[in-house]
């Protein structure tokens, strides 16, 4: 099956889905740690509003990346800056978990290339190699 015969790619394949999902989950995790009890909260932050604003920006950047992948570079840069900013404003970045999810997701968004050929599995490459070898022998 050549790439011309391949079925059209799905919604997930046409956008940086996993990066947007990780960035959104990182922001949501940080927002949830903001609601934790005072015994669990390690660091309230410089200002109460910034503790809620940066994770909200992370969630919005993740969702906007999913629904508007053409602007992914801008959203990824804003997302990684917001993720790193939560270190100071939101319980050490949601106890490191939200910060890590946001930073990794933003990097995945930044590195995503929209016009790449779909990857062919090793099994499919072997099958095509066998078929072409048989065709040459015949």
N, CA, C and O of each residue as an XYZ file, in Angstrom:
552
protein
N       0.852     -1.177      0.000
C       0.000      0.000      0.000
C       0.897      1.239      0.000
O       1.698      1.415      0.918
N       0.779      2.072     -0.984
C       1.591      3.278     -1.051
C       0.927      4.383     -0.237
O      -0.208      4.251      0.221
N       1.677      5.490     -0.068
C       1.120      6.594      0.709
C      -0.053      7.250     -0.008
O      -0.897      7.875      0.634
N      -0.115      7.114     -1.351
C      -1.246      7.679     -2.090
C      -2.522      6.885     -1.817
O      -3.623      7.432     -1.880
N      -2.372      5.589     -1.513
C      -3.527      4.746     -1.236
C      -3.906      4.744      0.241
O      -4.918      4.155      0.622
N      -3.104      5.398      1.071
C      -3.343      5.364      2.514
C      -4.638      6.093      2.859
O      -4.994      7.074      2.205
N      -5.334      5.620      3.874
C      -6.549      6.313      4.287
C      -6.212      7.673      4.882
O      -5.090      7.873      5.346
N      -7.155      8.617      4.881
C      -6.871      9.929      5.444
C      -6.583      9.822      6.939
O      -7.149      8.989      7.647
N      -5.695     10.681      7.386
C      -5.314     10.660      8.789
C      -6.464     11.152      9.650
O      -7.288     11.958      9.219
N      -6.500     10.652     10.868
C      -7.535     11.047     11.801
C      -7.258     12.395     12.433
O      -6.236     13.035     12.186
N      -8.202     12.797     13.253
C      -8.125     14.099     13.927
C      -6.881     14.178     14.802
O      -6.216     15.213     14.832
N      -6.557     13.110     15.510
C      -5.416     13.096     16.423
C      -4.106     13.229     15.658
O      -3.183     13.892     16.131
N      -4.011     12.614     14.495
C      -2.760     12.627     13.742
C      -2.476     13.969     13.076
O      -1.337     14.236     12.695
N      -3.481     14.808     12.932
C      -3.297     16.090     12.253
C      -2.943     17.223     13.203
O      -2.965     18.387     12.804
N      -2.622     16.913     14.433
C      -2.299     17.952     15.421
C      -1.374     17.371     16.476
O      -1.263     16.151     16.593
N      -0.704     18.226     17.249
C       0.181     17.717     18.315
C      -0.648     17.274     19.523
O      -0.641     17.921     20.570
N      -1.356     16.162     19.354
C      -2.346     15.740     20.336
C      -1.735     15.441     21.704
O      -2.206     15.957     22.718
N      -0.693     14.614     21.739
C      -0.147     14.197     23.026
C       0.511     15.360     23.759
O       0.423     15.437     24.984
N       1.159     16.251     23.047
C       1.737     17.422     23.697
C       0.667     18.328     24.282
O       0.796     18.804     25.410
N      -0.401     18.568     23.505
C      -1.503     19.389     24.009
C      -2.188     18.758     25.197
O      -2.583     19.449     26.135
N      -2.329     17.439     25.159
C      -2.955     16.734     26.271
C      -2.093     16.819     27.526
O      -2.615     17.058     28.614
N      -0.778     16.626     27.391
C       0.110     16.715     28.553
C       0.133     18.119     29.140
O       0.132     18.281     30.361
N       0.152     19.133     28.283
C       0.145     20.511     28.767
C      -1.165     20.809     29.505
O      -1.152     21.453     30.554
N      -2.272     20.351     28.971
C      -3.563     20.555     29.616
C      -3.627     19.822     30.949
O      -4.089     20.381     31.944
N      -3.167     18.575     30.976
C      -3.178     17.801     32.225
C      -2.251     18.410     33.273
O      -2.573     18.405     34.461
N      -1.110     18.932     32.847
C      -0.202     19.588     33.783
C      -0.846     20.803     34.434
O      -0.736     20.991     35.646
N      -1.516     21.629     33.636
C      -2.208     22.790     34.189
C      -3.353     22.395     35.106
O      -3.571     23.028     36.139
N      -4.088     21.348     34.732
C      -5.201     20.884     35.567
C      -4.685     20.332     36.890
O      -5.297     20.553     37.935
N      -3.562     19.615     36.853
C      -3.000     19.067     38.083
C      -2.568     20.185     39.024
O      -2.770     20.095     40.235
N      -1.980     21.228     38.472
C      -1.556     22.351     39.310
C      -2.774     23.066     39.895
O      -2.760     23.464     41.060
N      -3.823     23.229     39.093
C      -5.045     23.847     39.615
C      -5.648     23.009     40.743
O      -6.171     23.557     41.714
N      -5.575     21.690     40.616
C      -6.111     20.833     41.675
C      -5.278     20.914     42.951
O      -5.833     20.832     44.047
N      -3.968     21.073     42.836
C      -3.151     21.200     44.046
C      -3.363     22.541     44.723
O      -3.068     22.685     45.909
N      -3.861     23.512     44.003
C      -4.188     24.804     44.623
C      -5.361     24.658     45.597
O      -5.481     25.421     46.555
N      -6.224     23.668     45.341
C      -7.380     23.437     46.190
C      -7.083     22.494     47.352
O      -7.989     22.160     48.117
N      -5.830     22.059     47.499
C      -5.474     21.126     48.561
C      -5.579     21.799     49.920
O      -5.628     23.026     50.011
N      -5.613     21.003     50.964
C      -5.707     21.558     52.313
C      -4.405     22.261     52.679
O      -3.374     22.034     52.044
N      -4.450     23.109     53.694
C      -3.269     23.879     54.088
C      -2.146     22.983     54.604
O      -0.980     23.373     54.550
N      -2.474     21.787     55.105
C      -1.430     20.869     55.564
C      -0.609     20.330     54.393
O       0.566     19.998     54.555
N      -1.226     20.245     53.221
C      -0.546     19.691     52.048
C       0.197     20.778     51.279
O       1.252     20.516     50.701
N      -0.341     21.986     51.268
C       0.249     23.078     50.486
C       1.612     23.443     51.057
O       1.744     23.735     52.246
N       2.613     23.424     50.204
C       3.970     23.738     50.619
C       4.287     25.218     50.414
O       5.018     25.821     51.199
N       3.738     25.783     49.368
C       4.131     27.133     48.977
C       2.924     27.810     48.341
O       2.491     27.407     47.262
N       2.383     28.817     48.981
C       1.187     29.465     48.459
C       1.522     30.367     47.279
O       0.706     30.507     46.369
N       2.666     30.965     47.271
C       3.062     31.759     46.112
C       3.179     33.227     46.433
O       2.840     33.680     47.526
N       3.671     33.960     45.449
C       3.878     35.395     45.645
C       2.551     36.117     45.780
O       2.384     36.978     46.645
N       1.624     35.766     44.931
C       0.301     36.374     44.965
C      -0.710     35.269     44.707
O      -0.450     34.339     43.944
N      -1.854     35.380     45.343
C      -2.867     34.347     45.167
C      -3.362     34.240     43.732
O      -3.622     33.136     43.253
N      -3.497     35.365     43.037
C      -4.016     35.358     41.673
C      -3.062     34.665     40.700
O      -3.508     33.931     39.819
N      -1.775     34.887     40.847
C      -0.796     34.268     39.935
C      -0.792     32.757     40.088
O      -0.502     32.040     39.131
N      -1.112     32.262     41.281
C      -1.174     30.828     41.499
C      -2.282     30.165     40.710
O      -2.186     28.982     40.383
N      -3.329     30.906     40.401
C      -4.421     30.385     39.586
C      -4.289     30.784     38.118
O      -4.770     30.075     37.234
N      -3.646     31.902     37.862
C      -3.548     32.412     36.500
C      -2.632     31.560     35.617
O      -3.008     31.220     34.496
N      -1.450     31.213     36.098
C      -0.504     30.458     35.270
C      -1.003     29.058     34.916
O      -0.884     28.664     33.756
N      -1.559     28.284     35.859
C      -2.095     26.986     35.436
C      -3.279     27.118     34.482
O      -3.476     26.265     33.616
N      -4.061     28.173     34.635
C      -5.168     28.407     33.703
C      -4.628     28.696     32.310
O      -5.191     28.233     31.317
N      -3.547     29.456     32.229
C      -2.902     29.733     30.945
C      -2.373     28.433     30.336
O      -2.450     28.236     29.123
N      -1.836     27.548     31.178
C      -1.353     26.253     30.680
C      -2.494     25.427     30.082
O      -2.351     24.852     29.003
N      -3.614     25.374     30.783
C      -4.769     24.619     30.282
C      -5.256     25.224     28.973
O      -5.539     24.497     28.021
N      -5.355     26.545     28.919
C      -5.815     27.203     27.692
C      -4.851     26.964     26.531
O      -5.290     26.696     25.413
N      -3.558     27.056     26.778
C      -2.584     26.804     25.701
C      -2.674     25.372     25.208
O      -2.572     25.125     24.006
N      -2.864     24.418     26.121
C      -3.011     23.027     25.710
C      -4.248     22.812     24.866
O      -4.190     22.128     23.844
N      -5.373     23.386     25.280
C      -6.617     23.229     24.520
C      -6.557     23.962     23.183
O      -7.028     23.449     22.168
N      -5.979     25.161     23.185
C      -5.859     25.899     21.933
C      -4.944     25.180     20.946
O      -5.165     25.236     19.737
N      -3.927     24.513     21.457
C      -3.061     23.728     20.581
C      -3.838     22.604     19.920
O      -3.647     22.318     18.738
N      -4.715     21.967     20.684
C      -5.504     20.866     20.128
C      -6.472     21.344     19.059
O      -6.674     20.664     18.054
N      -7.071     22.508     19.268
C      -8.104     22.964     18.352
C      -7.619     23.967     17.317
O      -8.344     24.270     16.369
N      -6.401     24.490     17.480
C      -5.824     25.409     16.508
C      -4.327     25.109     16.360
O      -3.500     25.900     16.815
N      -3.965     23.988     15.735
C      -2.560     23.589     15.686
C      -1.679     24.492     14.838
O      -0.454     24.379     14.901
N      -2.258     25.375     14.056
C      -1.452     26.284     13.242
C      -0.639     27.265     14.074
O       0.389     27.766     13.616
N      -1.086     27.541     15.281
C      -0.392     28.484     16.165
C       0.406     27.760     17.248
O       0.662     28.327     18.310
N       0.795     26.526     16.990
C       1.396     25.685     18.019
C       2.697     26.239     18.584
O       2.974     26.048     19.768
N       3.500     26.918     17.775
C       4.776     27.436     18.278
C       4.560     28.499     19.350
O       5.231     28.497     20.382
N       3.625     29.399     19.099
C       3.320     30.440     20.087
C       2.777     29.811     21.368
O       3.200     30.170     22.467
N       1.840     28.874     21.227
C       1.243     28.239     22.402
C       2.270     27.428     23.177
O       2.214     27.376     24.406
N       3.202     26.798     22.483
C       4.203     26.000     23.192
C       5.157     26.886     23.986
O       5.548     26.528     25.097
N       5.530     28.019     23.441
C       6.430     28.923     24.159
C       5.731     29.511     25.376
O       6.304     29.549     26.465
N       4.504     29.967     25.199
C       3.747     30.496     26.334
C       3.511     29.385     27.363
O       3.586     29.631     28.567
N       3.227     28.169     26.895
C       2.986     27.041     27.796
C       4.195     26.684     28.633
O       4.059     26.436     29.831
N       5.379     26.652     28.032
C       6.574     26.305     28.811
C       6.935     27.430     29.776
O       7.407     27.158     30.880
N       6.726     28.676     29.388
C       6.993     29.777     30.316
C       6.025     29.756     31.491
O       6.425     29.995     32.631
N       4.764     29.475     31.221
C       3.778     29.373     32.301
C       4.106     28.181     33.197
O       3.973     28.269     34.418
N       4.532     27.073     32.603
C       4.898     25.894     33.396
C       6.061     26.209     34.334
O       6.028     25.869     35.517
N       7.068     26.850     33.801
C       8.219     27.199     34.637
C       7.860     28.250     35.686
O       8.427     28.254     36.779
N       6.928     29.132     35.363
C       6.491     30.143     36.326
C       5.739     29.551     37.502
O       5.719     30.141     38.582
N       5.120     28.398     37.313
C       4.381     27.789     38.420
C       5.300     27.291     39.523
O       4.842     27.023     40.633
N       6.577     27.165     39.237
C       7.538     26.781     40.269
C       7.461     27.762     41.446
O       7.535     27.362     42.607
N       7.313     29.041     41.126
C       7.276     30.066     42.170
C       5.876     30.344     42.694
O       5.714     30.755     43.843
N       4.874     30.126     41.873
C       3.541     30.599     42.246
C       2.582     29.515     42.708
O       1.586     29.838     43.355
N       2.828     28.261     42.411
C       1.817     27.236     42.663
C       2.409     25.962     43.237
O       2.646     25.004     42.500
N       2.650     25.935     44.540
C       3.101     24.708     45.206
C       4.256     24.027     44.489
O       4.205     22.824     44.235
N       5.267     24.764     44.171
C       6.436     24.234     43.467
C       6.044     23.516     42.185
O       6.524     22.421     41.893
N       5.173     24.150     41.438
C       4.741     23.587     40.162
C       3.861     22.372     40.314
O       3.988     21.417     39.547
N       2.973     22.387     41.285
C       2.094     21.234     41.500
C       2.887     20.033     41.960
O       2.695     18.919     41.474
N       3.803     20.277     42.924
C       4.670     19.220     43.451
C       5.466     18.559     42.326
O       5.580     17.335     42.273
N       6.007     19.367     41.441
C       6.867     18.977     40.316
C       6.128     18.236     39.206
O       6.572     18.266     38.059
N       5.032     17.583     39.506
C       4.340     16.775     38.507
C       3.720     17.644     37.415
O       3.922     17.381     36.230
N       2.976     18.667     37.797
C       2.350     19.558     36.818
C       3.377     20.321     36.004
O       3.212     20.516     34.800
N       4.442     20.751     36.673
C       5.510     21.458     35.965
C       6.151     20.541     34.932
O       6.389     20.960     33.799
N       6.433     19.297     35.306
C       7.061     18.359     34.371
C       6.130     18.029     33.208
O       6.564     18.008     32.057
N       4.851     17.771     33.499
C       3.897     17.487     32.426
C       3.786     18.668     31.466
O       3.765     18.483     30.249
N       3.716     19.875     32.012
C       3.599     21.065     31.179
C       4.833     21.302     30.325
O       4.719     21.632     29.144
N       6.011     21.136     30.912
C       7.250     21.363     30.160
C       7.435     20.309     29.066
O       7.817     20.641     27.943
N       7.170     19.055     29.385
C       7.313     17.976     28.387
C       6.283     18.152     27.276
O       6.605     18.005     26.097
N       5.039     18.468     27.655
C       3.999     18.689     26.654
C       4.328     19.858     25.738
O       4.119     19.776     24.528
N       4.841     20.944     26.304
C       5.209     22.104     25.490
C       6.342     21.773     24.525
O       6.340     22.223     23.380
N       7.300     20.991     24.986
C       8.399     20.577     24.103
C       7.893     19.685     22.982
O       8.357     19.785     21.847
N       6.939     18.812     23.297
C       6.366     17.949     22.258
C       5.593     18.773     21.237
O       5.632     18.485     20.041
N       4.895     19.794     21.707
C       4.151     20.675     20.795
C       5.127     21.418     19.890
O       4.911     21.516     18.682
N       6.196     21.936     20.475
C       7.169     22.710     19.709
C       7.840     21.850     18.642
O       8.118     22.334     17.545
N       8.101     20.588     18.950
C       8.813     19.724     18.020
C       7.937     19.015     17.007
O       8.455     18.323     16.130
N       6.623     19.169     17.101
C       5.722     18.469     16.184
C       5.799     19.069     14.794
O       5.790     20.291     14.641
N       5.874     18.217     13.777
C       5.917     18.661     12.386
C       4.653     18.187     11.677
O       4.384     16.987     11.643
N       3.873     19.107     11.109
C       2.581     18.721     10.549
C       2.644     17.979      9.222
O       1.751     17.181      8.935
N       3.654     18.207      8.413
C       3.671     17.651      7.061
C       4.581     16.437      6.932
O       5.087     16.154      5.846
N       4.791     15.730      8.015
C       5.629     14.547      7.977
C       4.862     13.390      7.366
O       3.647     13.271      7.524
N       5.601     12.541      6.664
C       4.998     11.311      6.147
C       4.639     10.429      7.339
O       5.368     10.411      8.331
N       3.547      9.710      7.260
C       3.225      8.791      8.355
C       4.290      7.710      8.458
O       4.793      7.221      7.446
N       4.625      7.345      9.676
C       5.650      6.335      9.880
C       5.120      4.962      9.500
O       3.966      4.620      9.756
N       5.989      4.203      8.892
C       5.639      2.844      8.500
C       6.259      1.903      9.524
O       7.441      2.027      9.847
N       5.482      0.979     10.027
C       5.977      0.062     11.048
C       7.041     -0.862     10.469
O       7.120     -1.061      9.257
N       7.842     -1.413     11.344
C       8.904     -2.326     10.922
C       8.305     -3.543     10.231
O       8.852     -4.029      9.241
N       7.201     -4.030     10.741
C       6.540     -5.186     10.139
C       6.093     -4.876      8.710
O       6.240     -5.706      7.813
N       5.551     -3.686      8.507
C       5.101     -3.281      7.168
C       6.281     -3.127      6.219
O       6.188     -3.504      5.051
N       7.406     -2.570      6.713
C       8.597     -2.433      5.866
C       9.137     -3.789      5.456
O       9.541     -3.972      4.308
N       9.149     -4.763      6.394
C       9.619     -6.110      6.058
C       8.710     -6.765      5.027
O       9.179     -7.434      4.106
N       7.400     -6.566      5.191
C       6.452     -7.151      4.245
C       6.655     -6.564      2.855
O       6.619     -7.293      1.864
N       6.871     -5.226      2.770
C       7.100     -4.585      1.480
C       8.427     -5.050      0.867
O       8.518     -5.232     -0.347
N       9.449     -5.241      1.702
C      10.753     -5.708      1.205
C      10.637     -7.129      0.650
O      11.204     -7.436     -0.399
N       9.899     -7.998      1.358
C       9.693     -9.360      0.862
C       8.920     -9.350     -0.460
O       9.261    -10.082     -1.389
N       7.898     -8.532     -0.538
C       7.096     -8.462     -1.757
C       7.931     -7.959     -2.934
O       7.813     -8.475     -4.045
N       8.776     -6.950     -2.693
C       9.602     -6.444     -3.798
C      10.690     -7.462     -4.171
O      11.052     -7.563     -5.344
N      11.217     -8.216     -3.197
C      12.212     -9.236     -3.493
C      11.592    -10.372     -4.296
O      12.226    -10.900     -5.210
N      10.378    -10.749     -3.971
C       9.681    -11.784     -4.725
C       9.360    -11.323     -6.143
O       9.419    -12.104     -7.092
N       9.016    -10.029     -6.272
C       8.713     -9.481     -7.589
C       9.959     -9.469     -8.477
O       9.861     -9.703     -9.682
N      11.134     -9.197     -7.887
C      12.366     -9.171     -8.647
C      12.742    -10.590     -9.075
O      13.234    -10.790    -10.186
N      12.516    -11.573     -8.204
C      12.863    -12.956     -8.518
C      11.938    -13.535     -9.596
O      12.351    -14.398    -10.370
N      10.716    -13.069     -9.642
C       9.745    -13.629    -10.599
C       9.919    -13.103    -11.998
O       9.174    -13.488    -12.899
